Amino acid sequence: MSIPHVRRGPDEPEVKKVVADLKGIPTQEKLIEILQTGVLIVTFNKLDGDERVMTCTKNNENIPEDMRPKTDKVIKEGTITVWDLNAKGWRSFKYDRVTKVEGGGTVTITKEK
């Protein structure tokens, strides 16, 4: 496989697209857009080197009402904050550590009594 020669800085959209394509994942912007409308299974390497597979979303329809964001908090560049459907809590990961993204479908959340 040959790597396309691109003369741009690492923050240029063309470079980000090439890197995402090489890894077989969406760009960070596209990943966030998809998470805002549905559920994905994201595999990434944690900072300690362990691999983590997380079923997650940013879609309010899949987040319990009392856990939805109250403000638009500014997050560090390269960090994606999501609702972990299995842990039932907010988690974050570094985009550059993502190794795989799979469609997770949709889920319905019911409040536990």
DONU-502339 format. One record per residue (C-alpha): residue number from 1; x, y, z. Coordinates in pm, whole numbers. Example, Ala and Ser with C-alpha at 12.3 -4.5 7.8 and 13.67 -1.06 7.14 Angstrom:
BEGIN
pos_x_y_z
1_1230_-450_780
2_1367_-106_714
This chain:
BEGIN
pos_x_y_z
1_0_0_0
2_138_340_-88
3_79_641_131
4_-38_950_-57
5_208_1237_-44
6_40_1538_112
7_226_1862_182
8_24_2002_468
9_51_2045_843
10_-92_1773_1069
11_-405_1978_1143
12_-506_2015_779
13_-834_1841_688
14_-670_1645_404
15_-409_1499_641
16_-673_1410_900
17_-877_1233_631
18_-575_1036_504
19_-483_927_858
20_-843_824_933
21_-863_633_605
22_-536_451_679
23_-669_350_1022
24_-1007_253_873
25_-1203_487_1101
26_-1404_807_1049
27_-1237_1144_1099
28_-1283_1293_1445
29_-1545_1536_1315
30_-1740_1256_1142
31_-1713_1030_1447
32_-1862_1301_1670
33_-2137_1364_1415
34_-2230_994_1408
35_-2221_969_1789
36_-2462_1264_1812
37_-2722_1067_1616
38_-2667_707_1722
39_-2468_443_1906
40_-2124_312_1812
41_-1886_49_1942
42_-1547_220_1970
43_-1224_31_2035
44_-928_231_2160
45_-606_195_2358
46_-624_347_2705
47_-337_564_2827
48_-202_267_3026
49_-189_60_2704
50_-492_-161_2775
51_-744_-202_2495
52_-1100_-91_2570
53_-1418_-164_2375
54_-1697_79_2459
55_-2057_103_2341
56_-2118_477_2346
57_-2316_775_2221
58_-2360_1150_2241
59_-2728_1123_2143
60_-2956_1262_2417
61_-3226_1009_2325
62_-2995_735_2458
63_-2882_920_2772
64_-3098_923_3087
65_-3256_1266_3126
66_-3094_1339_3462
67_-2749_1263_3315
68_-2769_1479_3003
69_-2521_1765_2971
70_-2646_2091_3117
71_-2387_2308_2939
72_-2157_2297_2637
73_-1834_2237_2826
74_-1519_2298_2620
75_-1319_1976_2589
76_-949_1949_2511
77_-866_1912_2142
78_-850_1546_2046
79_-1062_1425_2339
80_-1410_1287_2280
81_-1654_1266_2572
82_-1935_1012_2540
83_-2203_834_2739
84_-2096_471_2800
85_-2414_265_2769
86_-2274_-35_2957
87_-2113_155_3247
88_-2402_404_3249
89_-2167_699_3290
90_-1967_965_3110
91_-1630_857_2973
92_-1375_1011_2740
93_-1105_886_2507
94_-836_1033_2285
95_-928_1023_1919
96_-572_940_1815
97_-592_618_2023
98_-903_486_1842
99_-831_164_1653
100_-1177_51_1541
101_-1530_190_1506
102_-1837_-28_1450
103_-2205_54_1415
104_-2389_-13_1736
105_-2747_42_1628
106_-2992_220_1850
107_-3107_148_2202
108_-3387_264_2427
109_-3306_369_2781
110_-3561_309_3054
111_-3512_462_3394
112_-3449_202_3666
113_-3680_220_3966
